[in-house]
Amino acid sequence: MQLFKYFDFAQSTSMLSTAINRSTHDLIGFGLMFFVIFLAFAQFGSLVFGNYMRDFSTFGDSLCVHTVPFKHHRNYCFLVKTPVGL
């Protein structure tokens, strides 16, 4: 990667650059698997909770709900309205 060749001015950044260059394929594989599993959870949420909760009624809404923890937005009010038997 051409971007990381400019980080070789110090030993610590050189080590970081080398580590990232060596693990690029593993990071891409991890990102791909994370994306597939994330989409599977969103689809599962839409299928299971879609009839009971408005936030999971469509696949797009389910994706938005699943990104909430990444944004550090803690709004769990929609969980209170979930039926008890679900």
N, CA, C and O atoms as a Maestro MAE file, in Angstrom:
{
 s_m_m2io_version
 :::
 2.0.0
}

f_m_ct {
 s_m_title
 :::
 protein
 m_atom[344] {
  # First column is atom index #
  i_m_mmod_type
  r_m_x_coord
  r_m_y_coord
  r_m_z_coord
  i_m_residue_number
  s_m_chain_name
  s_m_pdb_residue_name
  s_m_pdb_atom_name
  i_m_atomic_number
  :::
  1 25 0.843 -1.174 0.000 1 A "MET " " N  " 7
  2 3 0.000 0.000 0.000 1 A "MET " " CA " 6
  3 2 0.887 1.235 0.000 1 A "MET " " C  " 6
  4 15 1.800 1.366 0.815 1 A "MET " " O  " 8
  5 25 0.608 2.108 -0.903 2 A "GLN " " N  " 7
  6 3 1.449 3.288 -1.076 2 A "GLN " " CA " 6
  7 2 1.297 4.287 0.064 2 A "GLN " " C  " 6
  8 15 2.235 5.025 0.364 2 A "GLN " " O  " 8
  9 25 0.147 4.320 0.692 3 A "LEU " " N  " 7
  10 3 -0.079 5.270 1.765 3 A "LEU " " CA " 6
  11 2 0.841 5.016 2.950 3 A "LEU " " C  " 6
  12 15 1.322 5.962 3.573 3 A "LEU " " O  " 8
  13 25 1.090 3.755 3.268 4 A "PHE " " N  " 7
  14 3 1.860 3.413 4.454 4 A "PHE " " CA " 6
  15 2 3.368 3.572 4.268 4 A "PHE " " C  " 6
  16 15 4.105 3.508 5.251 4 A "PHE " " O  " 8
  17 25 3.841 3.771 3.069 5 A "LYS " " N  " 7
  18 3 5.282 3.955 2.891 5 A "LYS " " CA " 6
  19 2 5.747 5.292 3.461 5 A "LYS " " C  " 6
  20 15 6.933 5.467 3.741 5 A "LYS " " O  " 8
  21 25 4.822 6.237 3.634 6 A "TYR " " N  " 7
  22 3 5.179 7.537 4.205 6 A "TYR " " CA " 6
  23 2 5.248 7.492 5.722 6 A "TYR " " C  " 6
  24 15 5.707 8.455 6.336 6 A "TYR " " O  " 8
  25 25 4.813 6.420 6.339 7 A "PHE " " N  " 7
  26 3 4.848 6.290 7.790 7 A "PHE " " CA " 6
  27 2 6.161 5.703 8.299 7 A "PHE " " C  " 6
  28 15 6.272 5.431 9.495 7 A "PHE " " O  " 8
  29 25 7.127 5.505 7.468 8 A "ASP " " N  " 7
  30 3 8.373 4.866 7.869 8 A "ASP " " CA " 6
  31 2 9.385 5.834 8.490 8 A "ASP " " C  " 6
  32 15 10.559 5.485 8.604 8 A "ASP " " O  " 8
  33 25 8.973 7.022 8.888 9 A "PHE " " N  " 7
  34 3 9.921 7.991 9.436 9 A "PHE " " CA " 6
  35 2 10.271 7.713 10.889 9 A "PHE " " C  " 6
  36 15 11.309 8.183 11.355 9 A "PHE " " O  " 8
  37 25 9.457 6.975 11.618 10 A "ALA " " N  " 7
  38 3 9.756 6.629 13.002 10 A "ALA " " CA " 6
  39 2 9.602 5.117 13.171 10 A "ALA " " C  " 6
  40 15 8.905 4.466 12.392 10 A "ALA " " O  " 8
  41 25 10.244 4.574 14.176 11 A "GLN " " N  " 7
  42 3 10.226 3.129 14.373 11 A "GLN " " CA " 6
  43 2 8.818 2.624 14.702 11 A "GLN " " C  " 6
  44 15 8.394 1.594 14.177 11 A "GLN " " O  " 8
  45 25 8.095 3.336 15.561 12 A "SER " " N  " 7
  46 3 6.763 2.864 15.953 12 A "SER " " CA " 6
  47 2 5.788 2.922 14.780 12 A "SER " " C  " 6
  48 15 4.985 2.007 14.601 12 A "SER " " O  " 8
  49 25 5.845 3.960 13.999 13 A "THR " " N  " 7
  50 3 4.956 4.025 12.835 13 A "THR " " CA " 6
  51 2 5.391 3.048 11.751 13 A "THR " " C  " 6
  52 15 4.563 2.563 10.980 13 A "THR " " O  " 8
  53 25 6.667 2.765 11.692 14 A "SER " " N  " 7
  54 3 7.155 1.768 10.747 14 A "SER " " CA " 6
  55 2 6.648 0.380 11.127 14 A "SER " " C  " 6
  56 15 6.269 -0.405 10.258 14 A "SER " " O  " 8
  57 25 6.642 0.079 12.424 15 A "MET " " N  " 7
  58 3 6.118 -1.202 12.886 15 A "MET " " CA " 6
  59 2 4.617 -1.304 12.621 15 A "MET " " C  " 6
  60 15 4.124 -2.362 12.229 15 A "MET " " O  " 8
  61 25 3.902 -0.218 12.832 16 A "LEU " " N  " 7
  62 3 2.469 -0.203 12.560 16 A "LEU " " CA " 6
  63 2 2.197 -0.408 11.075 16 A "LEU " " C  " 6
  64 15 1.299 -1.162 10.701 16 A "LEU " " O  " 8
  65 25 2.962 0.254 10.244 17 A "SER " " N  " 7
  66 3 2.821 0.114 8.797 17 A "SER " " CA " 6
  67 2 3.088 -1.316 8.359 17 A "SER " " C  " 6
  68 15 2.356 -1.860 7.532 17 A "SER " " O  " 8
  69 25 4.123 -1.924 8.900 18 A "THR " " N  " 7
  70 3 4.449 -3.308 8.557 18 A "THR " " CA " 6
  71 2 3.348 -4.265 9.010 18 A "THR " " C  " 6
  72 15 2.980 -5.184 8.279 18 A "THR " " O  " 8
  73 25 2.827 -4.049 10.214 19 A "ALA " " N  " 7
  74 3 1.764 -4.920 10.730 19 A "ALA " " CA " 6
  75 2 0.501 -4.813 9.878 19 A "ALA " " C  " 6
  76 15 -0.138 -5.825 9.590 19 A "ALA " " O  " 8
  77 25 0.143 -3.617 9.480 20 A "ILE " " N  " 7
  78 3 -1.055 -3.439 8.654 20 A "ILE " " CA " 6
  79 2 -0.850 -4.044 7.279 20 A "ILE " " C  " 6
  80 15 -1.761 -4.666 6.733 20 A "ILE " " O  " 8
  81 25 0.328 -3.870 6.717 21 A "ASN " " N  " 7
  82 3 0.598 -4.449 5.397 21 A "ASN " " CA " 6
  83 2 0.554 -5.979 5.433 21 A "ASN " " C  " 6
  84 15 0.080 -6.610 4.487 21 A "ASN " " O  " 8
  85 25 1.042 -6.568 6.510 22 A "ARG " " N  " 7
  86 3 1.030 -8.033 6.614 22 A "ARG " " CA " 6
  87 2 -0.362 -8.590 6.865 22 A "ARG " " C  " 6
  88 15 -0.663 -9.716 6.471 22 A "ARG " " O  " 8
  89 25 -1.201 -7.816 7.511 23 A "SER " " N  " 7
  90 3 -2.524 -8.328 7.874 23 A "SER " " CA " 6
  91 2 -3.646 -7.814 6.974 23 A "SER " " C  " 6
  92 15 -4.818 -7.960 7.320 23 A "SER " " O  " 8
  93 25 -3.322 -7.226 5.844 24 A "THR " " N  " 7
  94 3 -4.340 -6.656 4.967 24 A "THR " " CA " 6
  95 2 -5.339 -7.704 4.504 24 A "THR " " C  " 6
  96 15 -6.544 -7.455 4.527 24 A "THR " " O  " 8
  97 25 -4.869 -8.860 4.089 25 A "HIS " " N  " 7
  98 3 -5.771 -9.904 3.606 25 A "HIS " " CA " 6
  99 2 -6.683 -10.415 4.729 25 A "HIS " " C  " 6
  100 15 -7.866 -10.672 4.508 25 A "HIS " " O  " 8
  101 25 -6.127 -10.558 5.921 26 A "ASP " " N  " 7
  102 3 -6.943 -11.006 7.050 26 A "ASP " " CA " 6
  103 2 -7.984 -9.957 7.435 26 A "ASP " " C  " 6
  104 15 -9.117 -10.300 7.773 26 A "ASP " " O  " 8
  105 25 -7.606 -8.683 7.384 27 A "LEU " " N  " 7
  106 3 -8.558 -7.623 7.699 27 A "LEU " " CA " 6
  107 2 -9.690 -7.554 6.680 27 A "LEU " " C  " 6
  108 15 -10.840 -7.314 7.046 27 A "LEU " " O  " 8
  109 25 -9.374 -7.762 5.418 28 A "ILE " " N  " 7
  110 3 -10.406 -7.772 4.379 28 A "ILE " " CA " 6
  111 2 -11.341 -8.958 4.583 28 A "ILE " " C  " 6
  112 15 -12.557 -8.817 4.453 28 A "ILE " " O  " 8
  113 25 -10.793 -10.109 4.897 29 A "GLY " " N  " 7
  114 3 -11.620 -11.284 5.173 29 A "GLY " " CA " 6
  115 2 -12.513 -11.091 6.383 29 A "GLY " " C  " 6
  116 15 -13.682 -11.477 6.367 29 A "GLY " " O  " 8
  117 25 -11.962 -10.491 7.438 30 A "PHE " " N  " 7
  118 3 -12.752 -10.206 8.620 30 A "PHE " " CA " 6
  119 2 -13.875 -9.229 8.305 30 A "PHE " " C  " 6
  120 15 -15.010 -9.424 8.741 30 A "PHE " " O  " 8
  121 25 -13.567 -8.187 7.554 31 A "GLY " " N  " 7
  122 3 -14.587 -7.201 7.200 31 A "GLY " " CA " 6
  123 2 -15.710 -7.807 6.382 31 A "GLY " " C  " 6
  124 15 -16.879 -7.483 6.589 31 A "GLY " " O  " 8
  125 25 -15.363 -8.679 5.462 32 A "LEU " " N  " 7
  126 3 -16.373 -9.333 4.647 32 A "LEU " " CA " 6
  127 2 -17.269 -10.233 5.492 32 A "LEU " " C  " 6
  128 15 -18.492 -10.199 5.356 32 A "LEU " " O  " 8
  129 25 -16.667 -11.033 6.360 33 A "MET " " N  " 7
  130 3 -17.464 -11.915 7.214 33 A "MET " " CA " 6
  131 2 -18.316 -11.111 8.207 33 A "MET " " C  " 6
  132 15 -19.456 -11.483 8.484 33 A "MET " " O  " 8
  133 25 -17.777 -10.030 8.735 34 A "PHE " " N  " 7
  134 3 -18.544 -9.174 9.639 34 A "PHE " " CA " 6
  135 2 -19.758 -8.600 8.915 34 A "PHE " " C  " 6
  136 15 -20.854 -8.566 9.474 34 A "PHE " " O  " 8
  137 25 -19.572 -8.153 7.684 35 A "PHE " " N  " 7
  138 3 -20.659 -7.587 6.895 35 A "PHE " " CA " 6
  139 2 -21.737 -8.629 6.624 35 A "PHE " " C  " 6
  140 15 -22.925 -8.324 6.728 35 A "PHE " " O  " 8
  141 25 -21.348 -9.846 6.280 36 A "VAL " " N  " 7
  142 3 -22.316 -10.914 6.006 36 A "VAL " " CA " 6
  143 2 -23.101 -11.267 7.269 36 A "VAL " " C  " 6
  144 15 -24.322 -11.412 7.214 36 A "VAL " " O  " 8
  145 25 -22.418 -11.405 8.401 37 A "ILE " " N  " 7
  146 3 -23.091 -11.744 9.651 37 A "ILE " " CA " 6
  147 2 -23.983 -10.596 10.121 37 A "ILE " " C  " 6
  148 15 -25.065 -10.826 10.663 37 A "ILE " " O  " 8
  149 25 -23.530 -9.370 9.914 38 A "PHE " " N  " 7
  150 3 -24.333 -8.201 10.273 38 A "PHE " " CA " 6
  151 2 -25.627 -8.162 9.470 38 A "PHE " " C  " 6
  152 15 -26.690 -7.880 10.022 38 A "PHE " " O  " 8
  153 25 -25.546 -8.443 8.172 39 A "LEU " " N  " 7
  154 3 -26.746 -8.482 7.341 39 A "LEU " " CA " 6
  155 2 -27.666 -9.625 7.755 39 A "LEU " " C  " 6
  156 15 -28.888 -9.482 7.713 39 A "LEU " " O  " 8
  157 25 -27.088 -10.760 8.157 40 A "ALA " " N  " 7
  158 3 -27.896 -11.889 8.608 40 A "ALA " " CA " 6
  159 2 -28.656 -11.538 9.883 40 A "ALA " " C  " 6
  160 15 -29.829 -11.891 10.011 40 A "ALA " " O  " 8
  161 25 -28.017 -10.855 10.824 41 A "PHE " " N  " 7
  162 3 -28.707 -10.438 12.039 41 A "PHE " " CA " 6
  163 2 -29.820 -9.445 11.728 41 A "PHE " " C  " 6
  164 15 -30.887 -9.504 12.338 41 A "PHE " " O  " 8
  165 25 -29.586 -8.543 10.794 42 A "ALA " " N  " 7
  166 3 -30.621 -7.585 10.423 42 A "ALA " " CA " 6
  167 2 -31.810 -8.292 9.789 42 A "ALA " " C  " 6
  168 15 -32.959 -7.956 10.077 42 A "ALA " " O  " 8
  169 25 -31.544 -9.261 8.935 43 A "GLN " " N  " 7
  170 3 -32.630 -10.018 8.313 43 A "GLN " " CA " 6
  171 2 -33.387 -10.834 9.359 43 A "GLN " " C  " 6
  172 15 -34.616 -10.906 9.319 43 A "GLN " " O  " 8
  173 25 -32.668 -11.443 10.287 44 A "PHE " " N  " 7
  174 3 -33.307 -12.205 11.363 44 A "PHE " " CA " 6
  175 2 -34.206 -11.313 12.206 44 A "PHE " " C  " 6
  176 15 -35.331 -11.688 12.536 44 A "PHE " " O  " 8
  177 25 -33.705 -10.130 12.555 45 A "GLY " " N  " 7
  178 3 -34.516 -9.192 13.338 45 A "GLY " " CA " 6
  179 2 -35.763 -8.766 12.599 45 A "GLY " " C  " 6
  180 15 -36.828 -8.624 13.199 45 A "GLY " " O  " 8
  181 25 -35.639 -8.562 11.308 46 A "SER " " N  " 7
  182 3 -36.793 -8.175 10.506 46 A "SER " " CA " 6
  183 2 -37.817 -9.305 10.418 46 A "SER " " C  " 6
  184 15 -39.021 -9.057 10.483 46 A "SER " " O  " 8
  185 25 -37.350 -10.535 10.272 47 A "LEU " " N  " 7
  186 3 -38.272 -11.668 10.158 47 A "LEU " " CA " 6
  187 2 -38.959 -12.001 11.481 47 A "LEU " " C  " 6
  188 15 -40.152 -12.304 11.503 47 A "LEU " " O  " 8
  189 25 -38.213 -11.947 12.580 48 A "VAL " " N  " 7
  190 3 -38.762 -12.361 13.868 48 A "VAL " " CA " 6
  191 2 -39.588 -11.255 14.516 48 A "VAL " " C  " 6
  192 15 -40.683 -11.519 15.013 48 A "VAL " " O  " 8
  193 25 -39.090 -10.028 14.520 49 A "PHE " " N  " 7
  194 3 -39.750 -8.935 15.238 49 A "PHE " " CA " 6
  195 2 -40.552 -8.010 14.332 49 A "PHE " " C  " 6
  196 15 -41.183 -7.076 14.827 49 A "PHE " " O  " 8
  197 25 -40.550 -8.238 13.031 50 A "GLY " " N  " 7
  198 3 -41.182 -7.319 12.088 50 A "GLY " " CA " 6
  199 2 -42.672 -7.138 12.294 50 A "GLY " " C  " 6
  200 15 -43.193 -6.044 12.074 50 A "GLY " " O  " 8
  201 25 -43.363 -8.175 12.706 51 A "ASN " " N  " 7
  202 3 -44.807 -8.068 12.909 51 A "ASN " " CA " 6
  203 2 -45.172 -7.396 14.227 51 A "ASN " " C  " 6
  204 15 -46.298 -6.925 14.382 51 A "ASN " " O  " 8
  205 25 -44.249 -7.344 15.172 52 A "TYR " " N  " 7
  206 3 -44.554 -6.841 16.502 52 A "TYR " " CA " 6
  207 2 -43.981 -5.463 16.785 52 A "TYR " " C  " 6
  208 15 -44.531 -4.716 17.595 52 A "TYR " " O  " 8
  209 25 -42.895 -5.123 16.133 53 A "MET " " N  " 7
  210 3 -42.208 -3.864 16.435 53 A "MET " " CA " 6
  211 2 -42.044 -3.049 15.158 53 A "MET " " C  " 6
  212 15 -41.601 -3.565 14.132 53 A "MET " " O  " 8
  213 25 -42.404 -1.776 15.234 54 A "ARG " " N  " 7
  214 3 -42.321 -0.907 14.064 54 A "ARG " " CA " 6
  215 2 -40.875 -0.695 13.626 54 A "ARG " " C  " 6
  216 15 -40.611 -0.520 12.436 54 A "ARG " " O  " 8
  217 25 -39.941 -0.709 14.567 55 A "ASP " " N  " 7
  218 3 -38.533 -0.475 14.229 55 A "ASP " " CA " 6
  219 2 -37.936 -1.605 13.400 55 A "ASP " " C  " 6
  220 15 -36.929 -1.399 12.724 55 A "ASP " " O  " 8
  221 25 -38.526 -2.777 13.435 56 A "PHE " " N  " 7
  222 3 -38.028 -3.915 12.677 56 A "PHE " " CA " 6
  223 2 -38.954 -4.295 11.521 56 A "PHE " " C  " 6
  224 15 -38.825 -5.385 10.964 56 A "PHE " " O  " 8
  225 25 -39.874 -3.421 11.159 57 A "SER " " N  " 7
  226 3 -40.899 -3.794 10.183 57 A "SER " " CA " 6
  227 2 -40.341 -4.022 8.786 57 A "SER " " C  " 6
  228 15 -40.887 -4.837 8.043 57 A "SER " " O  " 8
  229 25 -39.279 -3.335 8.406 58 A "THR " " N  " 7
  230 3 -38.652 -3.564 7.099 58 A "THR " " CA " 6
  231 2 -37.181 -3.890 7.305 58 A "THR " " C  " 6
  232 15 -36.628 -3.680 8.385 58 A "THR " " O  " 8
  233 25 -36.564 -4.405 6.260 59 A "PHE " " N  " 7
  234 3 -35.144 -4.753 6.351 59 A "PHE " " CA " 6
  235 2 -34.287 -3.505 6.556 59 A "PHE " " C  " 6
  236 15 -33.317 -3.541 7.313 59 A "PHE " " O  " 8
  237 25 -34.629 -2.419 5.899 60 A "GLY " " N  " 7
  238 3 -33.882 -1.170 6.063 60 A "GLY " " CA " 6
  239 2 -33.982 -0.617 7.472 60 A "GLY " " C  " 6
  240 15 -32.993 -0.147 8.035 60 A "GLY " " O  " 8
  241 25 -35.187 -0.674 8.043 61 A "ASP " " N  " 7
  242 3 -35.346 -0.227 9.429 61 A "ASP " " CA " 6
  243 2 -34.566 -1.119 10.382 61 A "ASP " " C  " 6
  244 15 -33.989 -0.641 11.359 61 A "ASP " " O  " 8
  245 25 -34.551 -2.399 10.099 62 A "SER " " N  " 7
  246 3 -33.798 -3.333 10.933 62 A "SER " " CA " 6
  247 2 -32.297 -3.045 10.866 62 A "SER " " C  " 6
  248 15 -31.600 -3.142 11.876 62 A "SER " " O  " 8
  249 25 -31.805 -2.694 9.686 63 A "LEU " " N  " 7
  250 3 -30.392 -2.310 9.566 63 A "LEU " " CA " 6
  251 2 -30.092 -1.073 10.400 63 A "LEU " " C  " 6
  252 15 -29.057 -1.001 11.063 63 A "LEU " " O  " 8
  253 25 -30.994 -0.102 10.368 64 A "CYS " " N  " 7
  254 3 -30.788 1.118 11.155 64 A "CYS " " CA " 6
  255 2 -30.774 0.822 12.646 64 A "CYS " " C  " 6
  256 15 -29.965 1.382 13.385 64 A "CYS " " O  " 8
  257 25 -31.667 -0.056 13.090 65 A "VAL " " N  " 7
  258 3 -31.713 -0.410 14.515 65 A "VAL " " CA " 6
  259 2 -30.433 -1.133 14.925 65 A "VAL " " C  " 6
  260 15 -29.940 -0.938 16.036 65 A "VAL " " O  " 8
  261 25 -29.896 -1.960 14.039 66 A "HIS " " N  " 7
  262 3 -28.680 -2.697 14.376 66 A "HIS " " CA " 6
  263 2 -27.431 -1.829 14.359 66 A "HIS " " C  " 6
  264 15 -26.408 -2.231 14.913 66 A "HIS " " O  " 8
  265 25 -27.480 -0.666 13.749 67 A "THR " " N  " 7
  266 3 -26.322 0.232 13.778 67 A "THR " " CA " 6
  267 2 -26.328 1.161 14.980 67 A "THR " " C  " 6
  268 15 -25.351 1.875 15.210 67 A "THR " " O  " 8
  269 25 -27.413 1.166 15.751 68 A "VAL " " N  " 7
  270 3 -27.514 2.038 16.923 68 A "VAL " " CA " 6
  271 2 -26.388 1.794 17.926 68 A "VAL " " C  " 6
  272 15 -25.818 2.774 18.407 68 A "VAL " " O  " 8
  273 25 -26.027 0.554 18.276 69 A "PRO " " N  " 7
  274 3 -24.934 0.376 19.241 69 A "PRO " " CA " 6
  275 2 -23.592 0.918 18.748 69 A "PRO " " C  " 6
  276 15 -22.747 1.297 19.560 69 A "PRO " " O  " 8
  277 25 -23.385 0.961 17.437 70 A "PHE " " N  " 7
  278 3 -22.133 1.502 16.918 70 A "PHE " " CA " 6
  279 2 -22.065 3.015 17.066 70 A "PHE " " C  " 6
  280 15 -20.978 3.589 17.125 70 A "PHE " " O  " 8
  281 25 -23.215 3.655 17.127 71 A "LYS " " N  " 7
  282 3 -23.274 5.103 17.266 71 A "LYS " " CA " 6
  283 2 -23.339 5.550 18.722 71 A "LYS " " C  " 6
  284 15 -23.412 6.748 18.992 71 A "LYS " " O  " 8
  285 25 -23.315 4.617 19.657 72 A "HIS " " N  " 7
  286 3 -23.378 4.873 21.097 72 A "HIS " " CA " 6
  287 2 -24.637 5.636 21.469 72 A "HIS " " C  " 6
  288 15 -24.613 6.489 22.356 72 A "HIS " " O  " 8
  289 25 -25.719 5.334 20.802 73 A "HIS " " N  " 7
  290 3 -26.998 5.949 21.101 73 A "HIS " " CA " 6
  291 2 -27.821 4.935 21.865 73 A "HIS " " C  " 6
  292 15 -28.217 3.911 21.307 73 A "HIS " " O  " 8
  293 25 -28.081 5.197 23.107 74 A "ARG " " N  " 7
  294 3 -28.748 4.222 23.973 74 A "ARG " " CA " 6
  295 2 -30.225 4.579 24.117 74 A "ARG " " C  " 6
  296 15 -30.615 5.229 25.087 74 A "ARG " " O  " 8
  297 25 -31.032 4.165 23.174 75 A "ASN " " N  " 7
  298 3 -32.463 4.397 23.239 75 A "ASN " " CA " 6
  299 2 -33.160 3.041 23.214 75 A "ASN " " C  " 6
  300 15 -33.364 2.457 22.150 75 A "ASN " " O  " 8
  301 25 -33.515 2.560 24.369 76 A "TYR " " N  " 7
  302 3 -34.119 1.243 24.472 76 A "TYR " " CA " 6
  303 2 -35.617 1.321 24.737 76 A "TYR " " C  " 6
  304 15 -36.206 0.364 25.239 76 A "TYR " " O  " 8
  305 25 -36.233 2.439 24.409 77 A "CYS " " N  " 7
  306 3 -37.662 2.596 24.660 77 A "CYS " " CA " 6
  307 2 -38.482 1.615 23.836 77 A "CYS " " C  " 6
  308 15 -39.543 1.169 24.274 77 A "CYS " " O  " 8
  309 25 -37.997 1.276 22.639 78 A "PHE " " N  " 7
  310 3 -38.771 0.370 21.797 78 A "PHE " " CA " 6
  311 2 -38.805 -1.044 22.367 78 A "PHE " " C  " 6
  312 15 -39.703 -1.813 22.023 78 A "PHE " " O  " 8
  313 25 -37.853 -1.415 23.232 79 A "LEU " " N  " 7
  314 3 -37.870 -2.738 23.834 79 A "LEU " " CA " 6
  315 2 -38.947 -2.884 24.896 79 A "LEU " " C  " 6
  316 15 -39.410 -3.992 25.163 79 A "LEU " " O  " 8
  317 25 -39.347 -1.778 25.501 80 A "VAL " " N  " 7
  318 3 -40.361 -1.816 26.539 80 A "VAL " " CA " 6
  319 2 -41.709 -2.214 25.956 80 A "VAL " " C  " 6
  320 15 -42.512 -2.848 26.641 80 A "VAL " " O  " 8
  321 25 -41.970 -1.854 24.707 81 A "LYS " " N  " 7
  322 3 -43.257 -2.116 24.086 81 A "LYS " " CA " 6
  323 2 -43.347 -3.502 23.454 81 A "LYS " " C  " 6
  324 15 -44.359 -3.827 22.833 81 A "LYS " " O  " 8
  325 25 -42.309 -4.321 23.600 82 A "THR " " N  " 7
  326 3 -42.296 -5.667 23.036 82 A "THR " " CA " 6
  327 2 -43.235 -6.564 23.831 82 A "THR " " C  " 6
  328 15 -43.230 -6.512 25.061 82 A "THR " " O  " 8
  329 25 -44.036 -7.381 23.167 83 A "PRO " " N  " 7
  330 3 -44.912 -8.305 23.900 83 A "PRO " " CA " 6
  331 2 -44.101 -9.247 24.797 83 A "PRO " " C  " 6
  332 15 -42.994 -9.648 24.441 83 A "PRO " " O  " 8
  333 25 -44.650 -9.592 25.944 84 A "VAL " " N  " 7
  334 3 -43.942 -10.401 26.930 84 A "VAL " " CA " 6
  335 2 -43.674 -11.811 26.408 84 A "VAL " " C  " 6
  336 15 -42.612 -12.367 26.689 84 A "VAL " " O  " 8
  337 25 -44.587 -12.397 25.670 85 A "GLY " " N  " 7
  338 3 -44.423 -13.764 25.196 85 A "GLY " " CA " 6
  339 2 -43.456 -13.902 24.044 85 A "GLY " " C  " 6
  340 15 -43.220 -15.020 23.585 85 A "GLY " " O  " 8
  341 25 -42.894 -12.831 23.564 86 A "LEU " " N  " 7
  342 3 -42.002 -12.894 22.396 86 A "LEU " " CA " 6
  343 2 -40.598 -13.231 22.786 86 A "LEU " " C  " 6
  344 15 -39.723 -13.324 21.926 86 A "LEU " " O  " 8
  :::
 }
 m_bond[343] {
  # First column is bond index #
  i_m_from
  i_m_to
  i_m_order
  :::
  1 1 2 1
  2 2 3 1
  3 3 4 2
  4 3 5 1
  5 5 6 1
  6 6 7 1
  7 7 8 2
  8 7 9 1
  9 9 10 1
  10 10 11 1
  11 11 12 2
  12 11 13 1
  13 13 14 1
  14 14 15 1
  15 15 16 2
  16 15 17 1
  17 17 18 1
  18 18 19 1
  19 19 20 2
  20 19 21 1
  21 21 22 1
  22 22 23 1
  23 23 24 2
  24 23 25 1
  25 25 26 1
  26 26 27 1
  27 27 28 2
  28 27 29 1
  29 29 30 1
  30 30 31 1
  31 31 32 2
  32 31 33 1
  33 33 34 1
  34 34 35 1
  35 35 36 2
  36 35 37 1
  37 37 38 1
  38 38 39 1
  39 39 40 2
  40 39 41 1
  41 41 42 1
  42 42 43 1
  43 43 44 2
  44 43 45 1
  45 45 46 1
  46 46 47 1
  47 47 48 2
  48 47 49 1
  49 49 50 1
  50 50 51 1
  51 51 52 2
  52 51 53 1
  53 53 54 1
  54 54 55 1
  55 55 56 2
  56 55 57 1
  57 57 58 1
  58 58 59 1
  59 59 60 2
  60 59 61 1
  61 61 62 1
  62 62 63 1
  63 63 64 2
  64 63 65 1
  65 65 66 1
  66 66 67 1
  67 67 68 2
  68 67 69 1
  69 69 70 1
  70 70 71 1
  71 71 72 2
  72 71 73 1
  73 73 74 1
  74 74 75 1
  75 75 76 2
  76 75 77 1
  77 77 78 1
  78 78 79 1
  79 79 80 2
  80 79 81 1
  81 81 82 1
  82 82 83 1
  83 83 84 2
  84 83 85 1
  85 85 86 1
  86 86 87 1
  87 87 88 2
  88 87 89 1
  89 89 90 1
  90 90 91 1
  91 91 92 2
  92 91 93 1
  93 93 94 1
  94 94 95 1
  95 95 96 2
  96 95 97 1
  97 97 98 1
  98 98 99 1
  99 99 100 2
  100 99 101 1
  101 101 102 1
  102 102 103 1
  103 103 104 2
  104 103 105 1
  105 105 106 1
  106 106 107 1
  107 107 108 2
  108 107 109 1
  109 109 110 1
  110 110 111 1
  111 111 112 2
  112 111 113 1
  113 113 114 1
  114 114 115 1
  115 115 116 2
  116 115 117 1
  117 117 118 1
  118 118 119 1
  119 119 120 2
  120 119 121 1
  121 121 122 1
  122 122 123 1
  123 123 124 2
  124 123 125 1
  125 125 126 1
  126 126 127 1
  127 127 128 2
  128 127 129 1
  129 129 130 1
  130 130 131 1
  131 131 132 2
  132 131 133 1
  133 133 134 1
  134 134 135 1
  135 135 136 2
  136 135 137 1
  137 137 138 1
  138 138 139 1
  139 139 140 2
  140 139 141 1
  141 141 142 1
  142 142 143 1
  143 143 144 2
  144 143 145 1
  145 145 146 1
  146 146 147 1
  147 147 148 2
  148 147 149 1
  149 149 150 1
  150 150 151 1
  151 151 152 2
  152 151 153 1
  153 153 154 1
  154 154 155 1
  155 155 156 2
  156 155 157 1
  157 157 158 1
  158 158 159 1
  159 159 160 2
  160 159 161 1
  161 161 162 1
  162 162 163 1
  163 163 164 2
  164 163 165 1
  165 165 166 1
  166 166 167 1
  167 167 168 2
  168 167 169 1
  169 169 170 1
  170 170 171 1
  171 171 172 2
  172 171 173 1
  173 173 174 1
  174 174 175 1
  175 175 176 2
  176 175 177 1
  177 177 178 1
  178 178 179 1
  179 179 180 2
  180 179 181 1
  181 181 182 1
  182 182 183 1
  183 183 184 2
  184 183 185 1
  185 185 186 1
  186 186 187 1
  187 187 188 2
  188 187 189 1
  189 189 190 1
  190 190 191 1
  191 191 192 2
  192 191 193 1
  193 193 194 1
  194 194 195 1
  195 195 196 2
  196 195 197 1
  197 197 198 1
  198 198 199 1
  199 199 200 2
  200 199 201 1
  201 201 202 1
  202 202 203 1
  203 203 204 2
  204 203 205 1
  205 205 206 1
  206 206 207 1
  207 207 208 2
  208 207 209 1
  209 209 210 1
  210 210 211 1
  211 211 212 2
  212 211 213 1
  213 213 214 1
  214 214 215 1
  215 215 216 2
  216 215 217 1
  217 217 218 1
  218 218 219 1
  219 219 220 2
  220 219 221 1
  221 221 222 1
  222 222 223 1
  223 223 224 2
  224 223 225 1
  225 225 226 1
  226 226 227 1
  227 227 228 2
  228 227 229 1
  229 229 230 1
  230 230 231 1
  231 231 232 2
  232 231 233 1
  233 233 234 1
  234 234 235 1
  235 235 236 2
  236 235 237 1
  237 237 238 1
  238 238 239 1
  239 239 240 2
  240 239 241 1
  241 241 242 1
  242 242 243 1
  243 243 244 2
  244 243 245 1
  245 245 246 1
  246 246 247 1
  247 247 248 2
  248 247 249 1
  249 249 250 1
  250 250 251 1
  251 251 252 2
  252 251 253 1
  253 253 254 1
  254 254 255 1
  255 255 256 2
  256 255 257 1
  257 257 258 1
  258 258 259 1
  259 259 260 2
  260 259 261 1
  261 261 262 1
  262 262 263 1
  263 263 264 2
  264 263 265 1
  265 265 266 1
  266 266 267 1
  267 267 268 2
  268 267 269 1
  269 269 270 1
  270 270 271 1
  271 271 272 2
  272 271 273 1
  273 273 274 1
  274 274 275 1
  275 275 276 2
  276 275 277 1
  277 277 278 1
  278 278 279 1
  279 279 280 2
  280 279 281 1
  281 281 282 1
  282 282 283 1
  283 283 284 2
  284 283 285 1
  285 285 286 1
  286 286 287 1
  287 287 288 2
  288 287 289 1
  289 289 290 1
  290 290 291 1
  291 291 292 2
  292 291 293 1
  293 293 294 1
  294 294 295 1
  295 295 296 2
  296 295 297 1
  297 297 298 1
  298 298 299 1
  299 299 300 2
  300 299 301 1
  301 301 302 1
  302 302 303 1
  303 303 304 2
  304 303 305 1
  305 305 306 1
  306 306 307 1
  307 307 308 2
  308 307 309 1
  309 309 310 1
  310 310 311 1
  311 311 312 2
  312 311 313 1
  313 313 314 1
  314 314 315 1
  315 315 316 2
  316 315 317 1
  317 317 318 1
  318 318 319 1
  319 319 320 2
  320 319 321 1
  321 321 322 1
  322 322 323 1
  323 323 324 2
  324 323 325 1
  325 325 326 1
  326 326 327 1
  327 327 328 2
  328 327 329 1
  329 329 330 1
  330 330 331 1
  331 331 332 2
  332 331 333 1
  333 333 334 1
  334 334 335 1
  335 335 336 2
  336 335 337 1
  337 337 338 1
  338 338 339 1
  339 339 340 2
  340 339 341 1
  341 341 342 1
  342 342 343 1
  343 343 344 2
  :::
 }
}
